[in-house]
Amino acid sequence: MRYPLVAIALVAPTMAFAATPSRAEQMAAKLDQRFQQADTNHDGKLSPDEAKAGMPRLAKNFQAIDSNGDGAVTESEITAFMQSKAANR
């Protein structure tokens, strides 16, 4: 009976740590939430006007983020831009 209690005592803190979202996961969730709020017509991309209204900091880099030049940015384009910027630091 004693060994299962010891095992639980050793495993429980590890499980609690694993359940805590990483910083990257938290940032991705926040980006998704803000993107969904800014995407007022729910087409899965932000127009320049949607970006200005809902994500003004993003709007300042809109052209650079719009990697395919279609005049709109997707969440994946934003993520790629952010990863590129982080890699250059």
PyMOL commands that place a pseudoatom at each C-alpha (Angstrom):
pseudoatom trace, name=CA, resn=MET, resi=1, chain=A, elem=C, hetatm=0, pos=[0.000, 0.000, 0.000]
pseudoatom trace, name=CA, resn=ARG, resi=2, chain=A, elem=C, hetatm=0, pos=[2.875, 2.318, 0.718]
pseudoatom trace, name=CA, resn=TYR, resi=3, chain=A, elem=C, hetatm=0, pos=[4.425, 2.159, -2.777]
pseudoatom trace, name=CA, resn=PRO, resi=4, chain=A, elem=C, hetatm=0, pos=[1.369, 3.451, -4.672]
pseudoatom trace, name=CA, resn=LEU, resi=5, chain=A, elem=C, hetatm=0, pos=[1.278, 6.503, -2.397]
pseudoatom trace, name=CA, resn=VAL, resi=6, chain=A, elem=C, hetatm=0, pos=[4.958, 7.180, -3.044]
pseudoatom trace, name=CA, resn=ALA, resi=7, chain=A, elem=C, hetatm=0, pos=[4.406, 6.787, -6.777]
pseudoatom trace, name=CA, resn=ILE, resi=8, chain=A, elem=C, hetatm=0, pos=[1.500, 9.230, -6.687]
pseudoatom trace, name=CA, resn=ALA, resi=9, chain=A, elem=C, hetatm=0, pos=[3.561, 11.703, -4.678]
pseudoatom trace, name=CA, resn=LEU, resi=10, chain=A, elem=C, hetatm=0, pos=[6.319, 11.573, -7.285]
pseudoatom trace, name=CA, resn=VAL, resi=11, chain=A, elem=C, hetatm=0, pos=[4.088, 11.685, -10.368]
pseudoatom trace, name=CA, resn=ALA, resi=12, chain=A, elem=C, hetatm=0, pos=[1.537, 14.310, -9.283]
pseudoatom trace, name=CA, resn=PRO, resi=13, chain=A, elem=C, hetatm=0, pos=[3.863, 17.346, -9.556]
pseudoatom trace, name=CA, resn=THR, resi=14, chain=A, elem=C, hetatm=0, pos=[5.003, 16.206, -13.001]
pseudoatom trace, name=CA, resn=MET, resi=15, chain=A, elem=C, hetatm=0, pos=[1.416, 15.880, -14.171]
pseudoatom trace, name=CA, resn=ALA, resi=16, chain=A, elem=C, hetatm=0, pos=[0.561, 19.331, -12.824]
pseudoatom trace, name=CA, resn=PHE, resi=17, chain=A, elem=C, hetatm=0, pos=[3.524, 20.835, -14.667]
pseudoatom trace, name=CA, resn=ALA, resi=18, chain=A, elem=C, hetatm=0, pos=[2.553, 19.074, -17.898]
pseudoatom trace, name=CA, resn=ALA, resi=19, chain=A, elem=C, hetatm=0, pos=[-0.975, 20.463, -17.625]
pseudoatom trace, name=CA, resn=THR, resi=20, chain=A, elem=C, hetatm=0, pos=[0.313, 24.039, -17.523]
pseudoatom trace, name=CA, resn=PRO, resi=21, chain=A, elem=C, hetatm=0, pos=[0.235, 25.556, -21.017]
pseudoatom trace, name=CA, resn=SER, resi=22, chain=A, elem=C, hetatm=0, pos=[3.585, 26.702, -22.337]
pseudoatom trace, name=CA, resn=ARG, resi=23, chain=A, elem=C, hetatm=0, pos=[4.217, 30.326, -23.149]
pseudoatom trace, name=CA, resn=ALA, resi=24, chain=A, elem=C, hetatm=0, pos=[4.011, 29.527, -26.871]
pseudoatom trace, name=CA, resn=GLU, resi=25, chain=A, elem=C, hetatm=0, pos=[0.651, 27.816, -26.380]
pseudoatom trace, name=CA, resn=GLN, resi=26, chain=A, elem=C, hetatm=0, pos=[-0.640, 30.776, -24.386]
pseudoatom trace, name=CA, resn=MET, resi=27, chain=A, elem=C, hetatm=0, pos=[0.504, 33.213, -27.070]
pseudoatom trace, name=CA, resn=ALA, resi=28, chain=A, elem=C, hetatm=0, pos=[-1.079, 31.092, -29.821]
pseudoatom trace, name=CA, resn=ALA, resi=29, chain=A, elem=C, hetatm=0, pos=[-4.367, 30.986, -27.927]
pseudoatom trace, name=CA, resn=LYS, resi=30, chain=A, elem=C, hetatm=0, pos=[-4.300, 34.748, -27.387]
pseudoatom trace, name=CA, resn=LEU, resi=31, chain=A, elem=C, hetatm=0, pos=[-3.519, 35.351, -31.070]
pseudoatom trace, name=CA, resn=ASP, resi=32, chain=A, elem=C, hetatm=0, pos=[-6.387, 33.081, -32.094]
pseudoatom trace, name=CA, resn=GLN, resi=33, chain=A, elem=C, hetatm=0, pos=[-8.785, 34.890, -29.770]
pseudoatom trace, name=CA, resn=ARG, resi=34, chain=A, elem=C, hetatm=0, pos=[-7.755, 38.343, -30.998]
pseudoatom trace, name=CA, resn=PHE, resi=35, chain=A, elem=C, hetatm=0, pos=[-7.825, 37.215, -34.637]
pseudoatom trace, name=CA, resn=GLN, resi=36, chain=A, elem=C, hetatm=0, pos=[-11.350, 35.813, -34.277]
pseudoatom trace, name=CA, resn=GLN, resi=37, chain=A, elem=C, hetatm=0, pos=[-12.533, 39.075, -32.702]
pseudoatom trace, name=CA, resn=ALA, resi=38, chain=A, elem=C, hetatm=0, pos=[-10.915, 41.196, -35.419]
pseudoatom trace, name=CA, resn=ASP, resi=39, chain=A, elem=C, hetatm=0, pos=[-12.260, 39.016, -38.267]
pseudoatom trace, name=CA, resn=THR, resi=40, chain=A, elem=C, hetatm=0, pos=[-15.680, 40.651, -38.211]
pseudoatom trace, name=CA, resn=ASN, resi=41, chain=A, elem=C, hetatm=0, pos=[-16.975, 38.989, -41.387]
pseudoatom trace, name=CA, resn=HIS, resi=42, chain=A, elem=C, hetatm=0, pos=[-15.641, 35.566, -40.263]
pseudoatom trace, name=CA, resn=ASP, resi=43, chain=A, elem=C, hetatm=0, pos=[-13.948, 34.726, -43.567]
pseudoatom trace, name=CA, resn=GLY, resi=44, chain=A, elem=C, hetatm=0, pos=[-10.736, 33.491, -41.936]
pseudoatom trace, name=CA, resn=LYS, resi=45, chain=A, elem=C, hetatm=0, pos=[-8.624, 36.452, -42.985]
pseudoatom trace, name=CA, resn=LEU, resi=46, chain=A, elem=C, hetatm=0, pos=[-8.207, 40.091, -42.025]
pseudoatom trace, name=CA, resn=SER, resi=47, chain=A, elem=C, hetatm=0, pos=[-8.638, 42.934, -44.453]
pseudoatom trace, name=CA, resn=PRO, resi=48, chain=A, elem=C, hetatm=0, pos=[-6.616, 46.099, -43.866]
pseudoatom trace, name=CA, resn=ASP, resi=49, chain=A, elem=C, hetatm=0, pos=[-9.687, 47.720, -42.280]
pseudoatom trace, name=CA, resn=GLU, resi=50, chain=A, elem=C, hetatm=0, pos=[-10.318, 44.764, -39.959]
pseudoatom trace, name=CA, resn=ALA, resi=51, chain=A, elem=C, hetatm=0, pos=[-6.655, 44.813, -38.946]
pseudoatom trace, name=CA, resn=LYS, resi=52, chain=A, elem=C, hetatm=0, pos=[-6.723, 48.563, -38.222]
pseudoatom trace, name=CA, resn=ALA, resi=53, chain=A, elem=C, hetatm=0, pos=[-9.858, 48.246, -36.118]
pseudoatom trace, name=CA, resn=GLY, resi=54, chain=A, elem=C, hetatm=0, pos=[-9.098, 45.013, -34.278]
pseudoatom trace, name=CA, resn=MET, resi=55, chain=A, elem=C, hetatm=0, pos=[-5.316, 44.592, -34.284]
pseudoatom trace, name=CA, resn=PRO, resi=56, chain=A, elem=C, hetatm=0, pos=[-3.718, 48.026, -34.804]
pseudoatom trace, name=CA, resn=ARG, resi=57, chain=A, elem=C, hetatm=0, pos=[-0.135, 46.857, -34.157]
pseudoatom trace, name=CA, resn=LEU, resi=58, chain=A, elem=C, hetatm=0, pos=[-0.580, 44.206, -36.815]
pseudoatom trace, name=CA, resn=ALA, resi=59, chain=A, elem=C, hetatm=0, pos=[-1.933, 46.814, -39.221]
pseudoatom trace, name=CA, resn=LYS, resi=60, chain=A, elem=C, hetatm=0, pos=[1.391, 48.672, -39.074]
pseudoatom trace, name=CA, resn=ASN, resi=61, chain=A, elem=C, hetatm=0, pos=[3.133, 45.627, -40.598]
pseudoatom trace, name=CA, resn=PHE, resi=62, chain=A, elem=C, hetatm=0, pos=[0.236, 44.509, -42.786]
pseudoatom trace, name=CA, resn=GLN, resi=63, chain=A, elem=C, hetatm=0, pos=[2.145, 44.521, -46.097]
pseudoatom trace, name=CA, resn=ALA, resi=64, chain=A, elem=C, hetatm=0, pos=[5.064, 42.560, -44.633]
pseudoatom trace, name=CA, resn=ILE, resi=65, chain=A, elem=C, hetatm=0, pos=[2.750, 39.999, -43.026]
pseudoatom trace, name=CA, resn=ASP, resi=66, chain=A, elem=C, hetatm=0, pos=[0.693, 39.504, -46.217]
pseudoatom trace, name=CA, resn=SER, resi=67, chain=A, elem=C, hetatm=0, pos=[3.226, 37.068, -47.662]
pseudoatom trace, name=CA, resn=ASN, resi=68, chain=A, elem=C, hetatm=0, pos=[1.139, 36.035, -50.678]
pseudoatom trace, name=CA, resn=GLY, resi=69, chain=A, elem=C, hetatm=0, pos=[0.142, 39.609, -51.541]
pseudoatom trace, name=CA, resn=ASP, resi=70, chain=A, elem=C, hetatm=0, pos=[-3.595, 38.950, -51.716]
pseudoatom trace, name=CA, resn=GLY, resi=71, chain=A, elem=C, hetatm=0, pos=[-4.508, 42.029, -49.672]
pseudoatom trace, name=CA, resn=ALA, resi=72, chain=A, elem=C, hetatm=0, pos=[-5.507, 40.034, -46.593]
pseudoatom trace, name=CA, resn=VAL, resi=73, chain=A, elem=C, hetatm=0, pos=[-3.669, 38.271, -43.789]
pseudoatom trace, name=CA, resn=THR, resi=74, chain=A, elem=C, hetatm=0, pos=[-4.451, 34.885, -42.326]
pseudoatom trace, name=CA, resn=GLU, resi=75, chain=A, elem=C, hetatm=0, pos=[-3.626, 33.612, -38.889]
pseudoatom trace, name=CA, resn=SER, resi=76, chain=A, elem=C, hetatm=0, pos=[-0.930, 31.375, -40.382]
pseudoatom trace, name=CA, resn=GLU, resi=77, chain=A, elem=C, hetatm=0, pos=[0.689, 34.375, -42.124]
pseudoatom trace, name=CA, resn=ILE, resi=78, chain=A, elem=C, hetatm=0, pos=[0.740, 36.233, -38.803]
pseudoatom trace, name=CA, resn=THR, resi=79, chain=A, elem=C, hetatm=0, pos=[2.288, 33.238, -37.048]
pseudoatom trace, name=CA, resn=ALA, resi=80, chain=A, elem=C, hetatm=0, pos=[4.942, 32.849, -39.764]
pseudoatom trace, name=CA, resn=PHE, resi=81, chain=A, elem=C, hetatm=0, pos=[5.785, 36.562, -39.532]
pseudoatom trace, name=CA, resn=MET, resi=82, chain=A, elem=C, hetatm=0, pos=[6.094, 36.387, -35.741]
pseudoatom trace, name=CA, resn=GLN, resi=83, chain=A, elem=C, hetatm=0, pos=[8.307, 33.292, -35.938]
pseudoatom trace, name=CA, resn=SER, resi=84, chain=A, elem=C, hetatm=0, pos=[10.505, 34.990, -38.527]
pseudoatom trace, name=CA, resn=LYS, resi=85, chain=A, elem=C, hetatm=0, pos=[10.904, 38.053, -36.314]
pseudoatom trace, name=CA, resn=ALA, resi=86, chain=A, elem=C, hetatm=0, pos=[11.706, 35.891, -33.279]
pseudoatom trace, name=CA, resn=ALA, resi=87, chain=A, elem=C, hetatm=0, pos=[14.326, 33.943, -35.241]
pseudoatom trace, name=CA, resn=ASN, resi=88, chain=A, elem=C, hetatm=0, pos=[16.036, 37.185, -36.277]
pseudoatom trace, name=CA, resn=ARG, resi=89, chain=A, elem=C, hetatm=0, pos=[16.520, 38.337, -32.667]
for i in range(1, 89): cmd.bond("trace and resi %d" % i, "trace and resi %d" % (i + 1))
show_as sticks, trace
zoom trace
